[in-house]
Amino acid sequence: INPNDNDVLINGNDGGANVSFNGGESWSTQANQPTAQFYRVITDARFPYHVYGGQQDNSTVCIASRTRRGGIGERDWYRVAGGESAFLAFAPADPRLVYGGVYQGIVSELDIETGESRSVMAYPELGLGMQPRDQKYRFNWNAPLVASPQDPSLLYHAAQVVLRSNDRGVTWTEISPDLTRNEIERQGPGGAPITNEGAGGEIYNTISYLACSPHEAGTLWAGSDDGLVHVTLDGGTSWQNVTPPAIGEALINCIDVSPHDPAKAWLAGTRYKSGDDTPHAFVTEDHGQSWKRRAEGIPDGAFVRAVREDPVREGLVYAGTEFGAFVSFDGGRRWQSLQQNLPTVPITDLTIRDGDLVAATQGRAFWILDDVGPLRALDAEIAHADLHLFAPRAAIRMGGGGWRSAPRGAGQNPPPGGVFHY
């Protein structure tokens, strides 16, 4: 409220901000603000590749990374499966069937071509208001859902146990024991005794991340919101606790199997909910038998949400933090800012597609760093040279007009947002 004129109001919310000059009788639109809050980001393998994510207190959306018009705009968005806190899964080369989650273990399958959707929940019970200790499955608000890289028809989902489906979610099979600390005393009402947060945002002792190895079918990593890390090398028949000793009771927010070494994996964990803003990033080169902390150069307060290793240059690693993007050229031993013109904003997830680095942010929608080729080529000699001409990658010109990125049946009236290339 403007202290000098209480008819002037600004309302900030999950979608952006609205302004009123008449005491709230009318408000400005949010359609002029690229202020989406994305939990995760995933891309497909089409050309141009499409970017998918779930927005806080809004729908899941998808958008092409480029168009044949002058720029990417509001009408290029279309909805996909799941809801606000979704992980999304599909076959990258043929993403007609998209699987999306949301809170309470809700999962849906959407046929992009026909627009038909169906529920594929592992246990069709909506636990709104139930105490987590009384639920069959305790699902994280941002419950993992991934497709196997070797066989995208094979889906993995997680509550306090890992679930697998090979029939498009018609049936789910438990392939792990409880991989959390399972502290019964911490599985009561969320937010009590004042007000119970009944939607599931405070359910604890859950699996918060799953990662499939791109090298080895049946190798699967699981991280929990209470700081445990497990790995199976045999499709879930046996699991090993490989928790880094130094991580503590952290939210395991990202596990990234190196594209160069099947035994190597990166891990990002956050402890900000316990008042600890220290950046935590770790790497293992022996399937989790030992870990090394790799956060030098990331300032205190910039806790790490995501770490991804470049698929072309081994040791080139990207980090998404509370204060923006960082890069390391030496396997995480030293980090430096990769901010450029990216706003200072929390980065919730990162992925790499076709030589681009794609970021999900909490408040500034999607951002894409076009062509990381110069980062892949950079070495000490180039860094100290007065001048260096980098070889540009092959360019593709997209011409024509009136082309829409949304396929048939993708829905109407997409919500506002934005994709920015920097």
N, C-alpha and C positions, 0 to 999 in steps of 0.2 A: 504494500500500500504506500503510495507516495505521501510522505509526511506533510507535504505542502498542499496537496490536493487529493483528498481521499476518493475522488471519482476516478483517479488513475490507478489501475491495478495491473499487476503482472502475476499470472498463475504459471508456475513451473510444474511439470508432470512427466510421466514416463514417455510421452510423445514429443515433448519439446516445451514451448512456452506460448502463452496467449496474452494479449494486451487488451485492456478495456479502458476507454476514456469516458465512460458514462456510468460508472459505479456498478458494472457487471451486467447492464442490460444487453449489451452485445460485445462480442470478443473477436479479435483478429484470428485468422486461420493458422493452422499448423502446416498446411500444405506447401508453405514456402520455406520449410526448414529441413535440412538433411540431418536430422537429429536422432536417428534410430539407435537403439541400444541392442547390439547383437551379443548373444552368448557364445556362439561358435561360428566357424566358417568352413565350408566344404565346397569343392568345385567339381564339375564333371569334365569329361575329355572331349566334348564337342568343339567345333570351331564356329564362332568364337565360344570359348568356354563360358559356362554359366556359374554364377556365384549364389550360394544358398545360405540361409541362416534363419534363426528364430529370434524374434524381437521381444524384449521385456514388455509384458502387458499388452502384447499385440500378436499378430499372426506370424507364421513363417512366410518367407518370401524368397523369390529367385529372380535373378536379373542377368542378362547377357553382359559380358565384359566389354563389349563394343557394339555399335550399331552402324547402319548405313546412312543414318542421318547425321546432323551436325554434332550431336552429343547425346548422352544418356540422360533420360528424363523420367519424370514420375510415371508416365504411362508405360514404361518398359518393365515395371515390376509385375510379377504375378505370384499368386499364392501357391504353396505346395503343402505337403502333408505335415501333420503335427501342429504344435502350438508354440507359445511364447518361449519356453525354455528348452526347445528341441535340440537334440542331436538329430542329424539327418543321414540317411544311408540309401545307397542305390548302386547300380552297376555304372561306373563312370562312363563307359563307352556307349551305353544305351540306357539312359536314365528315365525311361518311360514310367517305371514303377518306383515311386519315391516313398520311403518309410520315414516317418517322423514321430518323435516322442513329445511328451509334455509331462507335467507333474503327475504324481500318483501312479506312475507306470503306464499311463495312457499312451498307446502307440496306434497309428493308423497307416494304412497303405493308400496312396493316391495314384490312380492311373492318369497321367498327364494328358494323354490323348483323348480319353473319353470323359474325364472329370469325375469318374466314379471313385468313391472312397469307402473303405470299410475298416472297422476296428480289428486290430490284431493284438490286443492286450494279452500279456502272458497269463494274467489271472484277472478275469473281468469283474473286479469289485472296486468301487470307488470309495476310498477310505477317508473321505472328507470328515474331519472331526474325530476320527478314530485315533487312539493312542498308537504310535508306531510299534510298541511292543506287542500289540494285539493283532497286527497285520501279518498276513502270510509273507508278503514281500515288503521290505523297507526300500523304497525308491528315493534316490536323490532328486532334488528339484530339477537338476540338470542331468538326468539319468542317461548313462552311455548307451548308444545304439550304433553299431558299426557293421559293415559288410566285409566279408573275407576278401582280401585282394586276389587270392587265387580262384575263388568261386564266389562271386558277388550274390548268388542266390542263398548263400549261407549267412545268416544273420546272427549277431551276438548282441545281447541286451544284459543289463545288470541291475540288481537290487542289492541285497547283501550277499547274494550268490550270483554266479554268471549263468545266463540262460542262452540256449542255442536253438535256432529253428532252421530247418532245411525245406520247409513247405510254405514259405511266404507268410509265416506267422500264424498259421492255423494251429500248430502245436509248438510248445516250447519245452525243452528238456534242461534240467539243472545239471551243469557239468562241473560244479565246484561246491565245496563246503562254504560256510560263512567265512568270507575273507575280510571281515572287519573285527574290531575289538569286541563287538556285541556286548556293550555295557547296558544291561537292562535298566539300571537306574537312570540312564540318560536317554531313554526312549519313551518319555512321557509327553504330555501335551506341550505343544510349541508356544512359548510366550506366557504360559501360565505363571502365577495365579491371576494375572490381570485380565488378559484376553487370549484365548487359545487361537493360534494361527493354524486354522484347520485345513488349509489347502495343501500343505506338505512342504512349505518352504524351510521348515526347521527340523525335518526328520534327520536324525543323526545315525552314525554307524551304517553308512551306505557305501557302495562302490561308486566312485565319482569319475573314473576314467577307465576305458578299455583301449588297448592298442594291439592290432594284429601285425605280425611280422610280414613285411613284403617279400621276405626271402624264404621263409619256412612255413608251409601250411601246418596249422595246429599249434604254432607258437603264439601265445596270447599273454599279454601283460594286463594286470588289473591294479588300480590304485584306489584307495579308499579316502573318505573325507576325514578319517581319524588317523591318517598317517601311515597306513600299511601298504606295502607293495608286494605283489605275488606274480609269479610267472609259471606257465605250464609249457612244456616242450612237446607234449603228446596229446594235444587236443582236449585237455581237461581231465585226463585219467589221473594225473598227479600234479600237485601244485607245490611250489617252494616259496617260503617267505623270504624275500630278498630286500627287505626294507633297509634303506640307508640308515645307519646308526645315528647320524647327525640330524635327521629330518625332524624328529620329534612328532608331536601330535599336530600334523599339518593336513590341509586339504590338498590331496594329490590332484592337481588340475590338468596336467599334461604329461604324457609319456610318448616319446618319439623314437621309434626304432630307426637306427641309422640306415640310410639307403646304401651304404658302402660296406657294412659289416654286420652280419646277422647276430653277433654277440654283443653289439654295442647299442646302447639306448640312452636317451636323454630324459631327464625328469625335472619338472617344475612343481614346486609346492608352495602354498601360501599359508601364513599363520596370522594374517592381519585380523582375523576374527578373535584372536587371543591377544590383540594389542601389540603384535610383533610384526613390524613392517620390513624386516630384513629380507633381502633378495635371496631366494634359495633355488639354485640350479645345480644339478648333479649329472655325472656321466658314468656309465659302466661299460667295460669292454669284455666282460665275462658273464653275460646273462644275469647280472645282478649280484654276483658273488662278492664283488667289491665295488665301491663307489668313490668318486673324487668330486669334491665341491668345485664348481666352476662359475663363480659370480664376481670375480675381481673386475672392478671398473664400473659395475652397476651400483649407483649410489643408494645409500640407505633410504628407505621409504619407497623406492621403486621395486616393490615386490614383484616377483616374476610369475606370470600366468601361463606362458607358453614358450617352448623352445623347439626349434625345427632346424635340422641340418640340411644344407643345400644338397640336392641330388646329383649335382655335377662335380662340385669341388668339395672333397672331403676336408673337414675342419672348418669350413665356412658355416657359421651357425648364426641364426637369427633368434632374438628374444623379444617377446611382447611383455611389457611391464605396466605397472600402474601409471608411469609417467611417459610412456611412449615406446619407441622401437630402439633396439640396440643390435649391434653386429659384432662378431668375433671372427678373426681370420686365422686364429691359431687354436682351434678346438676348445674355445671357451676360457682359455687362460687369461685373456685380456679382452674386455668389452669396451666399445665406444658407441656413442650415439649414432643412430641412423635416422634422425628426426627429419632433416631437410624441411619441407613445408608441411609436414604432418602436424596437425594440432597437438598440443600437449593433452593427451587423453589416454585413459586406460585402454590397453590392447588386450582383449580377452582371448584371442586365438589368432593363429597364423597358418597359412598353407602356401605351397608353391605349385604353380601350374604354368607350363609353357614358358618358363623363364621369368615369370612375374612372381612377386611376393604379394600375397593378398592378406589383408589384416581385417579382423572384426574389431570394432571399437565399441566402447560403452558410452555412446552419446554422439558420435560423429559418423555413424553408419559404416560402410565398407570403404577401405582405401586400398589402392593397388599401386605398388612400385613397379613401373613398367621396365622390364629388361634388367635383370640383375647381372647381365654379362660383364659390365665393368667391375663389379665386385668379385666375380669369379676370376677375372684376369689380374686383379690388383696384386702386386707383390712389392717387395722392398725397393727394387730398382725403379719400378714405375712410380711408387710413392715419392721418391726423392728426385725424380726427373723434373726439369723445368717445364717440359711439355710432353704429353703423350697422346697419341691419337688411337682411341679404342676402335676396334672393328665392330661396326654395327651388325646386329643380327638381320636376317632376311625380313623384309617388310612386305606386308600384304595390304593392298588398298581395297577398301570396301566401298563400292559406289552404289548408286541407285537411291530411290526414295520410297517412302511409304512402308518400308519393311518393318515388321514387328517382331520382337524377340519372344513374345509369349506364344506358346503353342495352342492348338485347339483345346477347348475345355479347361483352360487354366484359370478361369474365373474373371470377374470384372472388378472395377474400382479398386485397384491395388492401393495399399497405404503409401504415404510419402516416405522418402528415404533418399539415399544417394550412393553412387559409386564414384570415387575420385581417383584419378591417376596422377601420380606425382613423381 
